[in-house]
Amino acid sequence: MAAARTRWQRLNRDPRPLALLDNTHSPAGARLLDLVLEYRARPGPARHDPLVVVATRLGDAPPQAAEAVHRELPDLVTSTGWRRTGHAPSAGLVVVPLTPLSRADILLMLDAASAPLHPYLASALHTLTGGHPLASRVLCDAVLAHAAASRERPGTPPLSPRRLLDLATEDGHPVSRVILERLLPSPHQRARLVPLSLARDSTAAQALAEHLRLEGPEQLPANAAADYLEAEHWQRDTPQDRPLAADPLLHTLLVHEARRTSQGADSRRGWQEIHGFLRRHHTTRGEDSEADALRHTLAAGDARTVVAALSEEFQSEQDRQSALRWLTCLAYATTAPPPPAADWTDERAAMAAGAHDDRYRDIDEIDRCINRLLHGLWYLSDAAAEPEADLCADIGAELAFLSLRHRTWRAVLGQAARTWPAAARDKRPLPLPEL
């Protein structure tokens, strides 16, 4: 490369040669990068080396790169402003993390749409992906393709933000599958993680793996899946009390794939069967797992049972600590993923607004209030759901109604009535009141 660049090319400032190295976290990649850095750090007269090397790796900078310079990607738009100062090999390294995209970046990527888009679509896409560049690019391309197809059908309503993961790429493949294939290259581990992502923690995941008869190599399937995620730098470790995939985007994609590929109610790997097994698993783990059992009941679409359980506790418990436990159970249960569209009609927003109260004439006003509250929180828990102002305000109104109908929980529920609507509107975790 040096011989190919003549003196005249250097004087005329022709573009410098560029080498792109991918996967330098692998043993071969790390060795190659070390050779370049060691060569450039050798003592002696300065050599003219025009080569620019851009290397990518999963995870952080190499642990031995003590003298590397750290920069942020937006700071390098015009110039690095960098000169080598140290003599160690790592002094020749500039470490730049890949910056997540902003909502403004998403809007620019969607500018080429040939049909009007839903006003909340860019926000939903950014919330869903967390600004992950690859996922954002694939989803934006799918949105543009959908908009182009919609333009040929006048009167077609804009794409609903909640249908983002139901889109297909230009060649007809589901976007969730395409993104997962890029993020989790191993088909075997990906096939394991899709159903196991529905489990609450490692214990439940291993029980589910045995129920589904998943095979493992030299260790338990759930542990092997967790080790794979750590090897792929999705997480440093896998806490025993958390889902296997801790990253929000990855977890959302895996759960969506489990929903999309559900094999029906009669299959061991069907959505209803998996959540039914997990509900029974948590029921046997005692009272501390009540919220998990209710969450899987709701994921199976059985909201009536969850409302009945919450109502029974509301009307039987009196101490303030029970109020906090009730709110915790409600908030956690409503993070349940919705069932597949083939098994269930999504009426959560309408239920929350009271549009179907006539179906519940056989229950009292407290149960109807809990039913509306449950469906409202369940709807708003979707990453792509628009936090409509009226729906968020209704959350506060329902909690305020309940606070006036309990002898000892009034202060706790009243505090939640004031703080939960704003948290739902801002897509933040629901804050628990202080006792």
C-alpha positions in Angstrom: 0.0 0.0 0.0 2.9 2.4 0.8 4.6 1.5 -2.5 1.4 2.2 -4.4 1.3 5.8 -3.2 3.8 7.9 -5.1 5.4 11.1 -3.9 3.1 13.1 -6.1 0.0 11.5 -4.7 1.1 12.4 -1.2 1.9 16.0 -2.2 -1.5 16.3 -3.9 -3.1 15.0 -0.7 -4.9 12.2 -2.4 -7.3 10.3 0.0 -5.3 8.1 2.3 -5.7 4.3 2.1 -8.3 3.0 4.5 -8.5 -0.5 6.0 -11.7 -1.7 7.7 -11.4 -4.5 10.2 -14.5 -6.1 11.7 -14.8 -8.4 14.7 -11.5 -7.4 16.3 -12.7 -8.9 19.6 -12.1 -12.3 18.1 -8.6 -13.9 18.7 -7.5 -13.4 15.1 -8.8 -9.8 15.0 -7.2 -8.9 18.3 -3.8 -10.3 17.1 -4.0 -8.4 13.8 -4.8 -5.1 15.6 -1.9 -5.8 18.1 0.5 -6.2 15.2 -0.4 -2.9 13.7 -0.2 -1.1 17.0 3.2 -2.7 17.9 4.6 -1.9 14.5 3.7 1.8 14.9 5.1 1.9 18.4 8.5 0.6 17.5 11.4 3.0 18.4 13.5 4.6 15.7 13.0 7.3 13.0 9.5 8.3 12.3 8.0 6.4 9.3 5.5 7.9 7.0 2.5 5.5 7.3 -0.5 6.8 5.4 -2.8 3.9 6.3 -5.9 4.6 8.3 -7.3 1.6 10.2 -10.9 1.5 11.4 -11.5 -1.5 13.6 -14.8 -2.6 15.2 -15.3 -4.9 18.2 -18.0 -6.0 20.6 -17.9 -4.6 24.1 -15.5 -2.0 25.5 -11.9 -1.1 24.6 -9.3 -3.9 25.0 -8.3 -4.2 28.7 -4.7 -3.6 27.9 -5.4 -0.3 26.1 -4.4 1.9 29.1 -3.0 4.8 27.0 -5.8 4.9 24.4 -7.5 8.2 23.8 -11.3 8.2 24.2 -13.6 10.3 21.9 -17.4 10.5 21.3 -18.6 9.9 17.8 -20.3 13.3 17.3 -17.0 15.0 18.2 -15.3 13.4 15.1 -17.6 14.9 12.5 -15.0 17.4 11.2 -11.7 16.3 12.8 -10.3 14.0 15.5 -8.1 16.6 17.0 -5.8 13.8 17.9 -2.0 13.4 17.9 0.0 10.5 19.3 1.7 11.4 22.6 2.6 8.1 24.3 5.0 5.4 23.3 3.0 2.3 24.4 1.2 0.5 21.5 -2.2 1.4 22.9 -1.3 5.1 22.6 -1.9 4.7 18.9 -5.6 3.8 19.5 -8.6 6.2 19.5 -11.6 4.5 21.1 -15.0 5.6 19.9 -18.2 4.0 21.2 -21.1 3.7 18.7 -23.5 6.4 19.7 -27.2 5.5 19.8 -29.3 7.4 17.3 -31.5 10.2 18.6 -35.2 10.8 17.7 -34.0 13.6 15.3 -31.8 11.0 13.5 -34.9 8.7 13.2 -36.9 11.6 11.7 -34.2 12.2 9.1 -34.2 8.5 8.2 -37.9 8.7 7.6 -37.9 11.9 5.6 -37.9 9.9 2.3 -41.4 8.5 3.0 -43.7 8.8 0.0 -46.9 8.8 2.1 -47.9 10.6 5.3 -46.7 8.8 8.5 -48.3 8.6 11.9 -47.1 11.6 14.0 -46.0 9.3 16.8 -44.2 6.8 14.6 -40.7 8.2 14.9 -41.0 8.4 18.7 -42.3 4.9 18.9 -39.5 3.6 16.8 -36.9 5.4 18.9 -38.4 4.1 22.1 -38.6 0.6 20.7 -35.0 0.4 19.5 -33.3 2.7 22.1 -31.5 4.3 19.1 -29.8 1.0 18.1 -28.4 1.8 14.7 -28.9 -1.5 13.0 -32.5 -2.1 14.3 -33.4 1.5 13.5 -32.1 1.1 9.9 -34.0 -2.1 9.3 -37.2 -0.7 10.8 -37.0 2.6 8.9 -36.4 0.8 5.6 -39.5 -1.4 6.3 -41.6 1.7 7.2 -40.5 3.4 3.9 -41.4 0.3 1.9 -44.8 0.2 3.6 -45.4 3.8 2.9 -44.5 3.3 -0.8 -46.9 0.5 -1.0 -49.6 2.5 0.8 -49.3 5.3 -1.7 -50.7 3.0 -4.4 -53.8 2.4 -2.3 -55.5 5.7 -1.7 -57.4 6.0 1.6 -55.0 3.6 3.5 -54.6 4.9 7.0 -51.0 5.6 8.2 -49.1 2.7 9.8 -49.9 2.3 13.5 -46.8 2.6 15.7 -47.8 -0.5 17.5 -47.5 -2.5 14.2 -43.8 -1.7 13.7 -42.6 -5.2 14.6 -45.3 -6.7 12.3 -43.7 -5.1 9.2 -41.8 -7.1 6.6 -38.6 -6.1 4.8 -38.6 -5.4 1.0 -37.9 -9.1 0.3 -40.8 -10.2 2.5 -39.1 -11.4 5.6 -40.4 -10.4 9.1 -38.4 -7.5 10.5 -38.1 -9.0 13.9 -36.6 -12.2 12.5 -34.2 -10.2 10.3 -32.9 -8.0 13.1 -32.5 -11.0 15.5 -30.5 -12.9 12.9 -28.1 -10.0 12.8 -27.9 -9.5 16.5 -27.8 -13.2 17.5 -25.9 -15.0 14.8 -26.2 -18.5 16.2 -29.4 -20.2 15.0 -29.3 -22.8 17.7 -29.0 -20.3 20.6 -31.5 -18.0 19.0 -34.1 -20.9 18.8 -33.5 -21.5 22.5 -33.8 -17.8 23.6 -37.1 -17.1 21.8 -39.2 -19.3 24.1 -37.0 -18.9 27.1 -37.3 -15.1 26.9 -40.8 -15.4 28.2 -39.5 -16.7 31.6 -39.2 -14.4 34.6 -35.8 -15.6 35.8 -33.2 -18.3 35.3 -35.0 -20.8 37.5 -38.2 -20.4 35.5 -36.2 -20.5 32.2 -34.6 -23.8 33.2 -38.0 -25.3 34.2 -39.4 -24.1 30.9 -36.5 -25.6 29.0 -37.1 -29.0 30.6 -40.9 -28.7 29.8 -40.1 -27.9 26.2 -37.4 -30.6 26.1 -34.7 -28.3 24.9 -31.4 -30.0 24.6 -28.2 -28.6 26.0 -24.6 -29.6 25.3 -22.5 -30.1 28.5 -24.7 -27.9 30.7 -28.3 -26.7 31.3 -29.9 -25.0 28.2 -30.8 -21.8 30.1 -27.2 -21.5 31.4 -25.8 -22.1 27.9 -28.1 -19.4 26.5 -27.0 -17.0 29.2 -23.3 -17.7 28.5 -24.0 -17.1 24.8 -25.4 -13.6 25.5 -22.4 -12.8 27.7 -20.0 -14.0 25.0 -21.8 -11.8 22.5 -21.4 -8.8 24.9 -25.1 -8.3 25.4 -24.5 -8.3 29.2 -21.6 -8.8 31.6 -23.5 -11.3 33.7 -27.0 -12.7 33.9 -28.6 -12.1 37.3 -30.5 -15.1 38.6 -33.7 -13.1 39.3 -33.9 -11.4 35.9 -34.9 -12.6 32.4 -32.1 -14.2 30.4 -32.0 -11.3 27.9 -31.6 -8.1 29.9 -31.3 -5.7 27.0 -34.7 -4.1 26.4 -34.5 -4.2 22.6 -33.3 -7.8 22.5 -35.9 -8.9 25.0 -38.7 -7.2 23.0 -37.6 -8.8 19.8 -37.3 -12.3 21.3 -40.8 -12.0 22.9 -42.3 -10.8 19.6 -40.7 -13.7 17.8 -42.2 -16.0 20.4 -45.6 -14.5 19.7 -45.1 -14.5 15.9 -44.0 -18.1 15.8 -46.5 -19.5 18.3 -47.7 -22.9 17.1 -51.2 -22.7 18.4 -53.1 -23.6 21.5 -52.6 -27.4 21.1 -48.8 -27.2 20.8 -46.3 -27.6 23.6 -44.6 -24.5 22.2 -47.7 -22.5 21.8 -48.1 -19.1 23.5 -51.0 -20.2 25.7 -49.3 -23.5 26.7 -46.0 -21.7 27.6 -47.6 -19.1 29.7 -49.9 -21.6 31.3 -46.9 -23.7 32.3 -45.1 -20.6 33.7 -48.2 -19.5 35.7 -48.3 -23.0 37.3 -44.5 -22.9 37.9 -44.8 -19.6 39.8 -47.9 -20.7 41.7 -45.9 -23.5 43.2 -43.1 -21.1 44.3 -45.3 -19.5 47.0 -46.8 -16.1 47.8 -43.8 -14.1 46.7 -44.4 -15.3 43.1 -48.0 -14.1 43.0 -47.3 -11.2 40.7 -45.5 -13.4 38.3 -48.4 -15.9 38.2 -50.8 -13.0 37.5 -48.5 -11.6 34.8 -48.5 -14.9 32.9 -52.3 -15.2 33.4 -52.6 -11.8 31.7 -50.2 -12.7 29.0 -52.5 -15.6 28.2 -55.3 -13.1 27.8 -57.2 -13.9 30.9 -57.8 -10.5 32.3 -60.9 -11.5 34.3 -58.9 -13.8 36.6 -56.3 -11.1 37.3 -59.0 -8.5 38.0 -60.7 -10.9 40.4 -57.4 -11.6 42.3 -56.6 -7.9 42.6 -60.1 -7.0 43.7 -60.0 -9.7 46.4 -56.8 -8.4 47.8 -58.0 -4.8 47.6 -61.1 -5.6 49.6 -59.5 -7.9 52.2 -56.2 -6.3 53.1 -56.0 -3.3 55.4 -52.4 -2.4 56.4 -50.5 0.2 54.4 -47.7 -2.3 53.5 -50.3 -4.3 51.7 -51.2 -1.3 49.6 -47.6 -1.1 48.4 -47.6 -4.8 47.6 -50.9 -4.4 45.7 -49.5 -1.5 43.6 -46.3 -3.5 42.9 -48.3 -6.5 41.8 -50.5 -4.3 39.6 -47.6 -2.5 38.0 -45.6 -5.7 37.3 -48.5 -7.8 36.1 -49.4 -5.1 33.5 -45.9 -5.5 31.8 -47.2 -8.8 30.4 -46.7 -9.2 26.7 -50.1 -9.4 24.8 -51.2 -12.7 23.2 -50.9 -13.3 19.5 -53.5 -11.6 17.3 -54.7 -15.0 16.1 -55.9 -15.9 19.6 -57.0 -12.6 21.0 -58.5 -9.2 20.0 -56.7 -6.2 21.4 -59.3 -4.0 23.0 -57.1 -2.7 25.8 -57.4 1.0 25.0 -61.2 0.8 24.6 -61.5 -1.2 27.9 -59.5 1.4 29.7 -61.8 4.2 28.4 -64.8 2.3 29.7 -66.2 1.6 26.2 -67.0 -2.0 27.2 -68.2 -1.5 30.8 -71.6 -3.0 29.7 -69.9 -6.4 29.5 -69.2 -6.3 33.3 -72.7 -5.5 34.7 -72.3 -8.6 36.9 -69.4 -7.1 38.9 -69.4 -4.1 41.3 -67.9 -0.6 40.6 -64.6 -1.4 42.3 -64.0 -4.4 40.1 -65.0 -2.3 37.0 -62.5 0.4 38.1 -59.7 -2.2 38.6 -60.6 -3.6 35.2 -60.2 -0.2 33.4 -57.0 0.5 35.4 -55.5 -2.9 34.5 -56.2 -2.5 30.8 -55.0 1.1 30.7 -51.6 0.2 32.3 -51.3 -2.9 30.2 -51.8 -1.0 27.0 -49.4 1.8 28.0 -46.7 -0.8 28.9 -46.1 -1.5 25.2 -42.9 0.2 24.1 -44.6 1.4 20.8 -47.9 2.4 22.3 -48.7 6.1 22.1 -49.1 7.6 25.7 -52.3 9.4 24.9 -53.0 12.3 27.3 -56.6 11.2 28.1 -55.5 7.6 28.7 -52.8 8.7 31.1 -55.1 11.0 32.9 -57.6 8.1 33.3 -54.9 6.2 35.1 -54.8 8.9 37.8 -58.6 9.1 37.9 -59.1 5.4 38.5 -56.5 5.3 41.3 -58.1 8.4 42.9 -61.5 6.6 42.8 -60.0 3.5 44.5 -58.2 5.6 47.1 -61.6 7.0 48.3 -63.0 3.5 48.7 -60.4 2.0 51.0 -60.2 2.8 54.7 -56.4 2.6 55.1 -54.9 2.8 51.6 -56.1 6.4 50.7 -52.7 8.1 51.1 -50.7 5.4 49.2 -53.2 5.2 46.3 -53.6 9.0 46.2 -49.8 9.4 45.9 -49.8 6.9 43.0 -52.7 8.8 41.4 -50.6 11.9 41.3 -47.3 10.3 40.0 -48.3 7.4 37.7 -50.0 9.5 34.9 -46.8 11.5 34.4 -44.6 8.4 34.4 -46.9 6.7 31.9 -46.8 9.8 29.7 -43.0 9.9 29.8 -42.6 6.1 29.3 -40.9 5.8 32.7 -41.2 3.0 35.2 -44.2 3.6 37.5 -42.8 5.0 40.8 -43.9 3.2 44.0 -45.1 5.5 46.8 -43.1 6.0 50.0 -44.6 4.7 53.2 
